[in-house]
Amino acid sequence: MPADRPAGTGRRSALCRARDAQAEPRCAEGADRDGLGERLGRSLGGKIQPRRRAGGPGADDPPSAWRAPGGRARHDHAFPGSARHGAAADRGARRLHGRWRGTLAGPAAACAGRAYGRGFFHPAAARQEKRVSERKTGRERGEEWWQTGIIEMSPGIIRLRGYEIQELIGRVSFPATIWLMLRGELPSEEQAALLGIALGAAVDHGPQAPSIAIARMAITCGVGINSAMASAVNVLGDVHGGAGEQALSFYGDIAVALDQGVALDQAVAARLDRFFAEEKGYVPGFGHRFHPVDPRAPRLIAVTREFAARGVVSGRFADIAEAVESEVARRKGKKIPLNIDGATAVIYGELGFPPPLTRGLFVLSRSVGILAHAWEQSQQSERNKGPLPREWLWAYTGTPLRPFPAEGDEGPAEGDEGK
């Protein structure tokens, strides 16, 4: 038995026994522990990290150690969540497959006389360090991921376009809030009022409008109000709901020509010539499949004229819309009046909104009617209500009734289908 091995079965050598707050090292005070450890470490093929501190009291102790009366080192283990102390803790630590600062790892380093508090890798400490590091970089990563000039938000703070939310509540109307969110500045009271008028005019057109019908049908299928609204909003496309955007783009082309010094009638005629030659179809913002005259449009134009007279808007887009209506009537030989899309496009153009936002504003407006219809339908008992009454069937235009091919029959020859 080696001389440094204590008597008794299963007792560890002093070189391998942990040194901690509960038990003093078995090697004698003043022994060349580092020298012995270095020799042993080299014999195992490892490289020991040099001592960090020069001589003096506690030079061999890890940085986290403090010396108790009597000269014994006590270690303040900086491992969050660990409440174990003593030899049991050291034995558990040695069982972990961790890393050491030197190339020597595991039991070899322990036998080399290094206290694990100095160089041992503890997984819990590493995870905590990683979490702290991620918290430090998380905000930076978030700022790189999203940038917005609309809202500033942090615990206890909500600012819309630089305004404290509590300063806006009770002072700013919903149309004014929409303006602020989209444009970045607060509108005048009259600008907000005109925007509210346009939004209010397009809220509903009954279940004949596909968006309204879809909301009601969705409710009868058992979905929630939010799903019914989403289903309805998703059909507000170029044909249903998007004509306002197209109309404002049409007006905008004419406005550009006016800025270049072209007369209004000439600018309108040139744009219509290009439309009928290249785009064809319906002039966006004009005509209605139900109303000979859309009752909303004349009133919206009249209101726009009133606001123009007060200097709130210029009235330029109202002039353009009326000039287009007159030129279309001259070419078609009948009047095709302005509809809700063309009239609201006039107001949005007067207020300075770009064409794509015209569609979004229509969605906001129509969402009110969609919500109302979805709610009303949810209070009724109908289930699985389709687009047609049960007694109304669709027209079938496919292949007439035909016999199923008999076994072994190759079916009709090519070109004989349907005979």
Residue pairs with C-beta under 8 A, 6 or more apart in sequence:
2 13
4 13
4 14
4 15
5 11
5 13
6 13
6 14
6 26
13 111
14 25
14 26
14 27
15 27
15 36
15 37
15 40
15 111
15 112
15 113
16 107
16 110
16 111
17 23
17 25
17 26
17 87
18 87
18 90
18 91
18 94
18 110
18 115
18 116
19 25
19 73
19 115
20 75
20 85
20 86
20 87
20 89
20 90
20 115
21 74
21 75
21 85
21 86
22 85
22 86
22 87
23 86
23 87
24 72
25 33
27 33
27 113
29 71
33 60
33 113
34 51
34 60
34 113
36 113
37 48
37 111
37 112
37 113
37 114
38 48
38 112
40 108
40 111
40 112
40 113
41 47
41 48
41 102
41 104
41 108
41 109
41 111
41 112
42 48
44 104
44 108
44 111
45 104
46 102
46 103
46 104
46 105
46 108
46 109
46 112
47 102
47 103
47 104
48 102
48 104
48 109
48 112
48 114
49 100
49 101
49 102
49 119
51 59
51 60
52 63
53 59
53 63
57 67
58 65
58 67
58 73
61 67
61 73
61 75
61 115
61 118
62 75
62 115
62 117
62 118
62 119
63 118
64 75
64 76
64 77
64 78
64 117
64 118
65 73
65 74
65 75
65 76
65 115
65 117
66 73
66 74
66 76
67 73
67 74
68 74
75 115
75 117
77 85
77 89
77 117
78 125
79 122
79 124
79 125
80 124
80 125
80 128
81 124
82 89
82 122
82 124
84 92
90 116
93 116
93 120
93 122
94 106
94 107
94 110
94 116
96 122
96 123
97 106
98 105
98 106
98 120
98 121
98 122
98 123
99 105
99 121
100 106
100 109
100 114
100 119
100 120
100 121
101 119
102 109
102 119
104 112
109 119
109 120
110 116
114 120
116 122
149 161
149 184
150 160
150 161
150 181
151 158
151 159
151 160
151 161
152 158
152 159
152 162
153 159
157 164
158 164
158 165
159 165
160 168
160 177
160 180
160 181
161 180
161 181
161 184
161 185
163 180
163 186
168 177
168 180
172 180
172 186
173 192
173 196
174 196
175 187
175 192
175 193
175 195
175 196
175 199
176 186
176 187
176 189
176 192
176 195
178 195
178 199
178 361
178 364
179 185
179 186
179 187
179 191
179 192
179 195
180 186
180 187
182 353
182 357
183 352
187 195
188 312
190 307
190 310
190 312
191 312
191 351
194 303
194 304
194 307
194 312
194 313
194 347
194 350
194 351
195 347
195 351
197 300
197 303
197 347
198 300
198 344
198 347
198 348
198 361
198 365
199 361
199 364
199 365
200 365
201 296
201 299
201 300
201 340
201 343
201 344
201 365
202 296
202 340
202 344
202 362
202 365
202 366
203 365
203 366
203 368
203 369
204 212
204 366
204 368
204 369
204 372
204 373
205 212
205 340
205 369
206 212
207 213
207 216
207 373
208 290
209 240
210 235
210 240
211 232
211 233
211 235
211 236
211 240
211 241
211 366
211 370
212 232
212 369
212 370
212 373
213 387
214 228
214 231
214 232
214 235
215 228
215 229
215 231
215 232
215 370
215 373
215 374
215 377
216 228
216 373
216 374
216 376
216 377
216 385
217 385
217 386
217 387
218 227
218 228
218 231
218 232
218 374
219 225
219 228
219 374
219 377
219 378
220 377
220 382
220 383
220 384
220 385
221 384
222 383
223 231
225 371
225 374
225 375
225 378
228 370
228 374
228 377
229 367
229 370
229 371
229 374
232 366
232 370
232 374
233 363
233 366
233 367
233 370
235 241
236 242
236 359
236 362
236 363
236 366
238 246
241 359
241 362
241 363
241 366
242 359
242 362
243 284
243 285
243 339
243 341
243 342
244 285
244 341
244 342
244 344
244 345
244 348
244 358
244 359
244 361
244 362
245 345
245 355
245 356
245 358
245 359
246 284
246 285
246 341
246 355
247 284
247 285
247 321
247 341
247 342
247 345
247 358
248 345
248 348
248 349
248 353
248 354
248 355
248 358
249 284
249 355
250 271
250 275
250 283
250 284
250 285
250 324
251 317
251 320
251 321
251 324
251 345
251 346
251 349
252 349
252 355
253 271
254 264
254 267
254 268
254 271
254 320
254 323
254 324
255 316
255 317
255 320
255 349
257 266
257 267
257 270
257 271
258 264
258 267
258 316
258 320
262 270
264 319
264 320
264 323
265 323
265 327
268 320
268 323
268 324
268 327
269 327
271 324
272 283
272 324
272 327
272 328
272 331
275 283
283 324
283 328
283 336
284 341
284 342
285 321
285 324
285 338
285 339
285 341
285 342
285 343
285 345
286 324
286 325
286 328
286 336
286 337
286 338
286 339
286 342
287 336
287 337
287 339
288 294
288 337
288 339
291 339
292 337
293 337
294 337
294 338
294 339
294 340
294 343
296 340
296 343
297 337
297 338
297 339
297 340
297 342
297 343
298 338
300 340
300 343
300 344
300 346
300 347
301 318
301 321
301 322
301 338
301 343
301 346
303 347
304 313
304 315
304 317
304 318
304 346
304 347
304 350
305 315
305 318
307 313
307 350
308 314
308 315
308 318
308 350
313 350
313 351
314 350
315 350
316 349
316 350
317 345
317 346
317 347
317 349
317 350
318 346
318 350
320 346
321 338
321 342
321 343
321 345
321 346
322 338
325 335
325 336
325 337
325 338
328 336
329 335
329 336
341 362
344 358
344 361
344 362
344 365
345 358
348 357
348 358
348 361
353 361
388 394
399 417
399 418
400 418
402 418
405 411
412 419
